[in-house]
Amino acid sequence: MFVSRPAPARSILGSFMPHVISFINLKGGVAKTTTAVQLADTFAFMRQKKVLVLDLDPQTNATLALVGEERWEQADERGQTLAHLFLDLLNGTRNFNPERAIVRGASNLNTIPPEVFDQLPESAQYGRVDVLPSSIRLIDVQDRMQDIANRTNYSLSPMAVVQKYIGPLFGRYDYVLIDCPPNLGFITQNGLEVSDHYLIPTIPDRMSTYGIPQIAGKIDELRRDRDLKIRCLGVVVTKFQSNSSQHKQGLEHLPEYLRSAFAYTNEDTPPILNTVMPQTNASAEAMLFERDVRNYPVKYGSGAVAGQAAYKYGLDLAAEVQALLGDEDEA
């Protein structure tokens, strides 16, 4: 189903001006990918937006959650994952094609056949998630990224690969969401290079928040050295357990911790989003592409958690992100 609405504003170049957001945390298991995937689904199917997900994490969890194992294996076998983009530059091959690599009509909430997309009028504002898939091959790529400059006769920085080859596609979308690896290496830096903002999903405990100062410091360094505009949009508290004294204390101390983490950077202390994402079985099950889900509430849980249906936390989070981006009238 789609509805006709005015098309988003265009730049003087004629392209849409999407919001590009990286999701980053140096610790795994903090619902970084889950948050990115749920926001993609929410923007697309509850807000009728066009969303592109870039999966830069070699664990490929966002890819598998949105396209399933079969379509991912097909992309990997054809050489059409983001790992193959980097491998082409490193090996002197020409397998990767950005247009072919995009998996259109992703998510098990999608109801529009991909072949119908091109038949829809430009003014039709309809929900859609596309994915540029990841691959476990990115693990090998990470250790060789510094060779890209040599291989390209210093015409291309290893941080600017995504910007050069994928960035021109961003204008087709309202939102571009980038799932970064849990590190600050060249692959992550490719995501940060093209982003307007970054979000830090974190469990409110010591281990999950430990790397935030390193994230803030490294991005501040990149902002200065690479002349980037990226800013922290905020911190999203995830997997919150209301019966955990550790989580309650962590949430209480988080504002001061963030002030300390960002004190020596060239940006203000980011906000902690009001929407606290609870620990639920439904959020974990929502990452299983093969599940038969009829609609958004079924996928993200209609059972009550802390006084409201589980799926409504995703709606609240999306509305809050849109408000921080200045899209209050869209939320």
C-alpha positions as CSV (number, residue, x, y, z in Angstrom):
1,M,0.0,0.0,0.0
2,F,1.2,3.5,-0.8
3,V,-0.2,7.0,-0.5
4,S,0.4,10.0,-2.8
5,R,2.2,12.8,-1.0
6,P,4.4,15.7,-2.1
7,A,7.9,14.6,-3.0
8,P,10.7,15.5,-0.6
9,A,12.6,18.7,-1.2
10,R,15.4,18.5,-3.7
11,S,18.8,20.2,-3.7
12,I,19.9,22.5,-6.5
13,L,21.5,19.4,-8.1
14,G,18.0,17.8,-8.3
15,S,18.7,15.1,-5.8
16,F,16.8,14.3,-2.6
17,M,18.5,15.4,0.6
18,P,18.4,12.3,2.8
19,H,19.3,12.1,6.5
20,V,22.4,9.8,6.8
21,I,22.9,8.3,10.2
22,S,25.5,5.8,11.4
23,F,24.9,3.5,14.3
24,I,27.9,2.7,16.4
25,N,29.1,1.2,19.6
26,L,32.4,-0.5,20.3
27,K,30.7,-3.3,22.2
28,G,28.7,-6.0,20.6
29,G,25.4,-7.2,21.9
30,V,24.0,-3.7,22.7
31,A,21.1,-3.9,20.1
32,K,23.0,-1.6,17.7
33,T,21.8,-3.6,14.7
34,T,18.3,-4.2,16.1
35,T,17.8,-0.5,16.6
36,A,18.9,0.3,13.1
37,V,16.7,-2.4,11.6
38,Q,13.6,-1.4,13.6
39,L,14.1,2.3,12.7
40,A,14.4,1.3,9.0
41,D,11.1,-0.7,9.3
42,T,9.4,2.1,11.2
43,F,10.4,4.9,8.8
44,A,9.4,2.8,5.8
45,F,6.2,1.0,6.8
46,M,4.8,3.4,9.5
47,R,6.0,6.7,8.0
48,Q,6.0,5.8,4.2
49,K,9.6,6.7,3.7
50,K,12.3,5.4,1.4
51,V,15.1,3.9,3.4
52,L,18.5,2.6,2.4
53,V,20.4,0.4,4.9
54,L,24.2,0.0,4.4
55,D,25.5,-3.0,6.3
56,L,29.2,-2.4,7.0
57,D,29.3,-4.9,9.8
58,P,31.0,-8.2,8.8
59,Q,28.6,-10.1,11.1
60,T,25.9,-9.4,8.4
61,N,23.1,-9.3,11.0
62,A,21.3,-6.4,9.5
63,T,21.5,-8.0,6.1
64,L,20.1,-11.3,7.3
65,A,17.3,-9.6,9.3
66,L,16.2,-7.6,6.2
67,V,16.7,-9.9,3.2
68,G,17.1,-13.4,4.7
69,E,19.9,-16.0,4.1
70,E,18.9,-17.0,0.6
71,R,19.0,-13.5,-0.9
72,W,22.2,-12.8,1.0
73,E,23.9,-15.9,-0.3
74,Q,22.9,-14.9,-3.9
75,A,24.4,-11.5,-3.4
76,D,27.6,-12.9,-2.0
77,E,27.9,-15.5,-4.8
78,R,27.4,-12.7,-7.4
79,G,30.1,-10.5,-5.8
80,Q,27.5,-7.9,-5.0
81,T,28.1,-7.1,-1.3
82,L,29.9,-4.1,0.2
83,A,32.9,-6.4,0.9
84,H,33.2,-6.9,-2.9
85,L,33.4,-3.1,-3.4
86,F,36.5,-3.0,-1.3
87,L,37.9,-6.2,-2.7
88,D,37.6,-4.8,-6.2
89,L,39.9,-1.9,-5.3
90,L,42.3,-4.2,-3.4
91,N,42.5,-6.9,-6.1
92,G,42.1,-4.9,-9.3
93,T,38.8,-6.7,-10.2
94,R,35.5,-5.2,-11.4
95,N,32.8,-7.4,-10.0
96,F,30.8,-5.0,-7.8
97,N,28.1,-2.8,-9.4
98,P,26.2,-0.5,-7.0
99,E,23.0,-0.7,-9.0
100,R,23.0,-4.5,-9.1
101,A,24.1,-4.8,-5.5
102,I,21.1,-2.9,-4.0
103,V,18.5,-5.5,-2.7
104,R,15.3,-3.7,-3.4
105,G,12.1,-4.2,-1.4
106,A,13.8,-5.7,1.7
107,S,12.1,-6.6,5.1
108,N,9.5,-9.2,5.7
109,L,7.0,-6.3,6.1
110,N,7.4,-5.3,2.4
111,T,4.2,-6.0,0.4
112,I,5.1,-4.3,-2.9
113,P,6.8,-6.5,-5.5
114,P,10.2,-5.1,-6.4
115,E,9.3,-5.1,-10.2
116,V,6.4,-2.7,-9.4
117,F,8.6,0.0,-7.9
118,D,9.6,1.5,-11.3
119,Q,6.0,1.7,-12.3
120,L,5.0,4.0,-9.4
121,P,4.8,7.7,-10.1
122,E,7.5,9.9,-8.7
123,S,5.0,11.7,-6.5
124,A,3.9,8.5,-4.8
125,Q,5.3,8.4,-1.2
126,Y,5.4,4.7,-0.2
127,G,7.2,2.7,2.4
128,R,10.3,0.8,1.2
129,V,13.6,-0.5,2.6
130,D,16.5,-1.3,0.3
131,V,19.7,-2.9,1.5
132,L,23.4,-2.9,0.4
133,P,24.4,-6.2,2.0
134,S,27.4,-7.0,4.0
135,S,29.6,-10.1,3.9
136,I,31.8,-12.0,6.4
137,R,34.5,-11.2,3.8
138,L,34.8,-7.8,5.4
139,I,36.8,-9.3,8.1
140,D,39.6,-9.9,5.7
141,V,39.1,-6.5,4.0
142,Q,39.6,-4.7,7.3
143,D,43.2,-5.7,7.6
144,R,44.0,-4.6,4.1
145,M,42.2,-1.3,3.9
146,Q,45.4,0.8,4.1
147,D,46.5,-0.7,0.8
148,I,43.7,1.0,-1.1
149,A,45.7,4.2,-1.4
150,N,48.6,2.4,-2.9
151,R,46.4,0.4,-5.3
152,T,44.7,3.5,-6.6
153,N,47.9,5.5,-7.0
154,Y,46.8,7.6,-4.0
155,S,43.8,8.9,-5.9
156,L,41.4,7.4,-3.3
157,S,41.5,7.5,0.5
158,P,40.6,4.2,2.3
159,M,38.1,6.3,4.2
160,A,36.3,7.6,1.1
161,V,35.3,4.4,-0.8
162,V,31.7,4.5,0.2
163,Q,31.4,8.2,-0.4
164,K,32.7,7.8,-4.0
165,Y,30.9,4.7,-5.1
166,I,27.7,4.6,-2.9
167,G,27.2,8.2,-2.0
168,P,25.7,9.2,-5.4
169,L,22.8,6.8,-4.8
170,F,21.8,8.4,-1.5
171,G,19.6,11.0,-3.3
172,R,16.9,8.5,-4.0
173,Y,16.1,8.0,-0.3
174,D,14.7,9.9,2.7
175,Y,16.9,8.1,5.2
176,V,20.2,6.2,4.9
177,L,21.0,4.1,7.9
178,I,24.5,2.7,8.3
179,D,25.2,-0.3,10.6
180,C,28.9,0.1,11.5
181,P,31.2,-2.6,12.9
182,P,32.0,-2.4,16.7
183,N,35.4,-0.7,16.0
184,L,36.8,2.5,14.7
185,G,38.7,1.1,11.8
186,F,38.6,2.1,8.1
187,I,35.3,0.3,7.4
188,T,33.6,2.3,10.2
189,Q,35.3,5.5,9.0
190,N,33.7,5.0,5.6
191,G,30.3,5.1,7.2
192,L,31.2,8.1,9.3
193,E,32.6,9.9,6.3
194,V,29.2,10.1,4.6
195,S,27.0,10.6,7.7
196,D,25.3,13.7,8.9
197,H,24.8,12.2,12.4
198,Y,25.6,9.1,14.4
199,L,23.5,7.4,17.1
200,I,25.0,5.4,20.0
201,P,22.7,2.6,21.1
202,T,23.9,1.3,24.5
203,I,22.8,-0.8,27.4
204,P,23.1,1.4,30.6
205,D,25.9,-0.6,32.1
206,R,29.7,0.0,32.5
207,M,30.8,-2.4,29.8
208,S,28.4,-1.1,27.1
209,T,29.2,2.6,27.7
210,Y,33.0,2.2,28.2
211,G,33.9,2.9,24.6
212,I,31.8,6.1,24.3
213,P,34.7,8.5,25.1
214,Q,36.8,6.7,22.4
215,I,34.0,7.1,19.9
216,A,33.6,10.8,20.7
217,G,37.3,11.5,20.6
218,K,37.9,9.6,17.3
219,I,35.0,11.2,15.5
220,D,36.1,14.6,16.7
221,E,39.5,13.9,15.3
222,L,38.0,12.8,12.0
223,R,35.8,15.8,11.9
224,R,38.8,18.1,12.1
225,D,41.1,16.1,9.9
226,R,38.6,15.3,7.2
227,D,36.4,18.4,7.4
228,L,33.3,16.4,8.2
229,K,29.9,17.8,9.4
230,I,29.0,14.7,11.4
231,R,27.5,15.3,14.9
232,C,26.1,12.9,17.5
233,L,22.3,12.8,17.3
234,G,22.0,11.2,20.7
235,V,22.4,8.1,22.8
236,V,19.6,5.4,22.7
237,V,19.3,3.3,25.9
238,T,18.6,-0.3,24.8
239,K,17.8,-3.6,26.4
240,F,16.7,-1.8,29.6
241,Q,15.5,-4.0,32.4
242,S,13.4,-2.0,34.8
243,N,14.0,-4.6,37.6
244,S,17.8,-4.2,37.3
245,S,19.4,-1.9,39.9
246,Q,22.5,-1.8,37.7
247,H,20.5,-0.5,34.8
248,K,18.7,2.0,36.9
249,Q,22.0,3.3,38.4
250,G,23.6,3.3,34.9
251,L,20.8,5.4,33.5
252,E,21.0,7.8,36.4
253,H,24.8,8.3,35.9
254,L,24.7,8.4,32.1
255,P,24.2,12.2,31.7
256,E,27.3,13.0,33.7
257,Y,29.3,10.3,31.9
258,L,28.4,11.8,28.5
259,R,29.3,15.3,29.6
260,S,32.8,14.0,30.6
261,A,33.1,11.9,27.3
262,F,32.3,14.9,25.1
263,A,34.0,17.6,27.2
264,Y,37.1,17.9,25.0
265,T,35.3,17.5,21.6
266,N,34.1,20.2,19.3
267,E,30.4,19.4,19.9
268,D,27.9,19.7,22.6
269,T,27.0,16.8,24.9
270,P,24.4,14.7,23.0
271,P,21.0,14.1,24.4
272,I,19.9,10.8,25.9
273,L,16.7,10.0,24.0
274,N,13.6,9.9,26.1
275,T,12.5,6.6,24.5
276,V,14.2,3.8,26.5
277,M,14.0,0.6,24.6
278,P,13.2,-2.3,26.9
279,Q,14.6,-5.8,26.8
280,T,11.9,-8.0,25.1
281,N,11.8,-11.3,23.4
282,A,9.8,-9.7,20.6
283,S,12.8,-7.5,19.6
284,A,15.0,-10.5,19.3
285,E,12.5,-12.5,17.3
286,A,11.9,-9.5,15.0
287,M,15.4,-10.0,13.6
288,L,14.3,-13.4,12.1
289,F,13.5,-12.7,8.5
290,E,11.9,-16.1,8.0
291,R,9.1,-15.4,10.5
292,D,5.6,-15.0,9.1
293,V,4.6,-11.5,10.2
294,R,1.4,-9.8,9.0
295,N,2.1,-6.3,10.2
296,Y,4.4,-4.0,12.3
297,P,2.7,-4.7,15.7
298,V,3.0,-8.5,15.1
299,K,6.6,-8.2,14.2
300,Y,7.7,-6.0,17.1
301,G,5.3,-7.3,19.7
302,S,1.8,-6.3,20.8
303,G,2.3,-7.5,24.4
304,A,2.5,-4.9,27.1
305,V,6.0,-3.9,28.4
306,A,6.2,-1.3,31.2
307,G,2.7,0.0,30.5
308,Q,2.5,0.0,26.7
309,A,2.7,-2.4,23.7
310,A,6.2,-3.4,22.8
311,Y,6.0,-2.2,19.2
312,K,5.1,1.3,20.3
313,Y,8.6,1.9,21.6
314,G,9.8,1.7,18.0
315,L,7.2,4.3,17.0
316,D,8.2,6.6,19.8
317,L,11.9,6.2,19.0
318,A,11.3,7.0,15.3
319,A,9.2,10.1,16.2
320,E,11.9,11.3,18.6
321,V,14.7,10.8,16.0
322,Q,12.6,12.7,13.4
323,A,12.1,15.5,15.9
324,L,15.9,15.7,16.6
325,L,16.4,15.9,12.8
326,G,13.9,18.7,12.5
327,D,11.2,16.6,10.9
328,E,8.6,17.2,13.5
329,D,5.9,17.8,10.9
330,E,6.7,14.4,9.4
331,A,6.5,12.4,12.6
